[in-house]
Amino acid sequence: MASAGGRGTGGGRVAIADIISVDGLRRDGRRPHEHREPSCVNLGNCHDVGDGGTTACDGYCRLVVGNTEVTARVFGPREPLHAGDARVDAAVLTCEVVCPTFAVANRRRHGGGDILAGGGALLGHRASVEMEHYLVGLAEAVVLTSQFAGSHIHIEVTLMNSQSGSAQSVVERVACADAMVLALADANIAMKDLLVTTSVAAVLHDHQTHVLVDPTADEVRQSSAPVLWLSTPFHSAAIDGGHQDDDDDDDDDDDDDRSTSATTARRRQPPRPQAVNGGTSSSSVSLARKRVVHMEMEGGVKMDVAVLDRMIEAGIHAAWRLGRQFVKHLTGSTVTRLQSQVSSGS
């Protein structure tokens, strides 16, 4: 078990009243299993991005969740600058992560990277390489690279504002991953499915573990709770358990420019995960776990198996619900293409 204020196999110890009220609500009004809804998902603004970008891209996403803001641009598929960089059997995926100096409040303490012309900054070399490697790994797992043999797809991810004050935290990693995938979808890059990344924390109190979906930076900081983040295909997260009405569905149509696409997307959404005795059936969760593309515990903390299972189950549910929010912002043709690729098992 974790020591007070530390981390361990059971979760971070903290006075739970500091995280969850007696009414079962967190400080921002969410229940423990609820994910924050993105306050902004802006796609397709490739020529007038308004965040310092000057080169027209093929896919674009601006994602705002809480106080974290990320933009992602996709360039390609295009012919590689150097013929020797091309692959005859697949596309080459590359990624650059940029963090403007104004985005991270305690940047100096974390050893900021090189300043770029135009006011941007690369992360410290090690952090930059780690983040880029992580994002390229996710992209390679979901993009049908064989369909773009001999081409180059470049992804540029910019952290515009950091909630945690660090460009390397789980909160920022999750936002960067989701923005990247949405930009790939906006660029009409063929993918196996829409990959959704989310995070889960385990807070220990009175020998009971409370699982928090999408923990804020303050919740993680106060509880010292271990945080798991995972990436799973949207349609795989929708465990095949039959249709069920969602009490949290938005009944009102959106007034944005993509309202028609959102209506089309809702019709094509997969079934909701089926609850069994307050949870998801173990066989269904086991099946969904096999399809998780990436799963990692912050700091490599070892968790009790039962707690880890609860965290994974909560993460799978959260990924499905978050994916539904993302799908609303995709065009009808993009949704149709993704479902076709999922059906064909590409």
C-alpha positions, -999 to 999 in steps of 0.1 A, spaced: 0 0 0 11 35 -5 26 56 22 9 89 31 14 113 4 32 88 -18 25 62 -44 22 25 -42 3 -6 -53 -31 5 -40 -33 42 -50 -25 76 -36 -35 82 0 -54 114 6 -84 128 26 -111 118 0 -132 148 11 -105 170 -5 -112 153 -39 -148 141 -37 -176 158 -17 -201 141 5 -225 144 -25 -201 123 -46 -190 152 -68 -155 164 -76 -146 201 -74 -155 207 -110 -189 191 -105 -181 158 -122 -188 124 -107 -157 101 -104 -165 82 -136 -172 113 -157 -148 127 -183 -146 164 -190 -163 174 -222 -139 192 -245 -148 229 -245 -135 233 -280 -130 208 -309 -121 228 -340 -113 208 -372 -106 217 -408 -91 252 -402 -60 244 -422 -53 278 -438 -61 302 -410 -52 285 -378 -44 316 -358 -17 301 -336 14 310 -354 12 285 -382 19 299 -417 21 267 -438 -11 253 -451 -17 218 -437 -38 189 -448 -55 183 -415 -60 204 -384 -74 201 -349 -76 225 -320 -86 207 -288 -93 224 -255 -100 203 -224 -101 222 -191 -71 246 -192 -51 224 -216 -51 236 -252 -34 217 -280 -33 221 -318 -22 195 -342 -14 198 -379 -10 170 -404 11 175 -436 7 148 -462 7 122 -475 33 140 -495 64 130 -514 94 128 -491 120 155 -494 147 129 -499 141 98 -519 162 78 -496 137 84 -467 108 67 -485 96 32 -478 84 10 -506 58 -8 -484 44 19 -462 43 56 -454 69 72 -432 54 89 -401 72 117 -383 62 140 -355 74 172 -340 62 185 -306 64 222 -300 57 241 -268 56 280 -270 74 297 -241 41 311 -228 24 277 -226 42 263 -195 43 285 -164 72 266 -147 91 259 -179 124 272 -165 122 248 -135 116 219 -159 146 228 -181 129 243 -212 143 236 -246 156 257 -274 138 288 -284 126 288 -320 122 317 -344 87 330 -342 84 326 -304 80 289 -301 102 264 -282 109 228 -285 106 207 -254 139 197 -237 156 172 -260 148 141 -239 112 151 -233 107 160 -269 121 127 -282 99 108 -257 67 126 -266 74 124 -303 82 87 -300 50 81 -281 28 100 -306 45 83 -336 39 49 -320 2 57 -316 -1 70 -352 17 39 -366 -7 16 -347 -38 32 -362 -29 46 -396 -31 23 -426 4 31 -437 4 5 -465 -21 26 -484 4 54 -486 35 35 -496 64 57 -506 49 89 -490 57 109 -460 31 120 -433 44 147 -409 25 156 -377 31 188 -358 17 190 -323 17 224 -304 10 227 -267 -7 261 -265 -15 260 -228 -6 235 -201 -30 229 -172 -4 212 -150 25 236 -157 45 208 -172 45 198 -209 53 162 -198 24 153 -176 -3 127 -183 -29 155 -188 -9 170 -217 0 136 -232 -36 126 -234 -46 159 -250 -18 157 -275 -27 122 -285 -64 130 -290 -57 162 -310 -32 143 -333 -57 115 -341 -85 140 -348 -61 160 -371 -53 127 -390 -90 121 -394 -95 156 -407 -67 150 -432 -87 120 -445 -58 97 -436 -71 61 -437 -71 47 -402 -82 14 -387 -104 32 -362 -106 65 -343 -81 60 -315 -92 76 -282 -68 83 -253 -79 89 -217 -65 87 -182 -76 72 -149 -63 78 -113 -67 56 -82 -71 74 -49 -68 54 -17 -88 63 14 -96 42 44 -84 11 26 -108 18 -2 -97 28 -37 -117 54 -56 -112 55 -93 -112 89 -110 -116 92 -147 -98 121 -165 -81 135 -133 -72 171 -133 -37 182 -126 -48 195 -92 -64 161 -83 -32 143 -93 -11 167 -74 -32 167 -42 -36 129 -41 -3 117 -54 -24 91 -70 -9 68 -97 -23 76 -131 -30 51 -159 -34 63 -195 -46 41 -223 -55 44 -260 -82 23 -274 -101 22 -307 -134 39 -304 -155 10 -318 -136 -15 -297 -144 5 -266 -180 2 -275 -182 -33 -261 -208 -54 -279 -234 -56 -252 -266 -44 -270 -281 -9 -274 -290 10 -243 -303 46 -240 -278 70 -226 -292 93 -200 -264 118 -206 -271 122 -244 -275 157 -256 -311 161 -267 -306 194 -283 -290 197 -317 -258 216 -319 -259 250 -336 -224 247 -351 -216 243 -388 -213 206 -384 -248 199 -370 -257 178 -400 -226 157 -397 -232 153 -359 -267 140 -366 -253 115 -391 -226 104 -367 -251 98 -339 -270 74 -361 -239 54 -368 -226 52 -332 -218 18 -319 -238 3 -290 -232 15 -255 -211 -7 -232 -236 -30 -214 -235 -28 -176 -238 -60 -157 -244 -57 -119 -230 -22 -118 -201 -30 -140 -191 -43 -174 -191 -81 -180 -156 -95 -174 -155 -112 -208 -164 -80 -226 -138 -60 -207 -113 -88 -214 -121 -85 -251 -118 -48 -251 -85 -49 -232 -70 -71 -259 -77 -42 -284 -61 -15 -263 -33 -1 -284 -13 15 -257 -14 14 -219 10 28 -194 12 36 -157 28 69 -149 62 63 -134 59 25 -139 40 21 -106 29 -14 -98 -8 -18 -91 -29 -44 -74 -45 -65 -101 -80 -58 -90 -75 -21 -88 -58 -21 -122 -88 -40 -137 -111 -13 -123 -90 14 -138 -89 -2 -172 -126 -8 -172 -132 28 -162 -108 39 -189 -125 19 -216 -159 33 -207 -145 69 -207 -128 63 -241 -162 53 -255 -180 83 -241 -152 107 -252 -151 92 -286 -188 99 -290 -180 136 -284 -152 135 -310 -174 118 -336 -199 146 -335 -172 169 -350 -163 147 -379 -179 149 -413 -203 123 -423 -180 110 -450 -152 105 -424 -175 86 -401 -186 64 -429 -150 57 -440 -139 48 -404 -169 24 -400 -161 8 -433 -125 2 -423 -136 -12 -389 -161 -35 -406 -135 -48 -431 -110 -54 -403 -83 -32 -420 
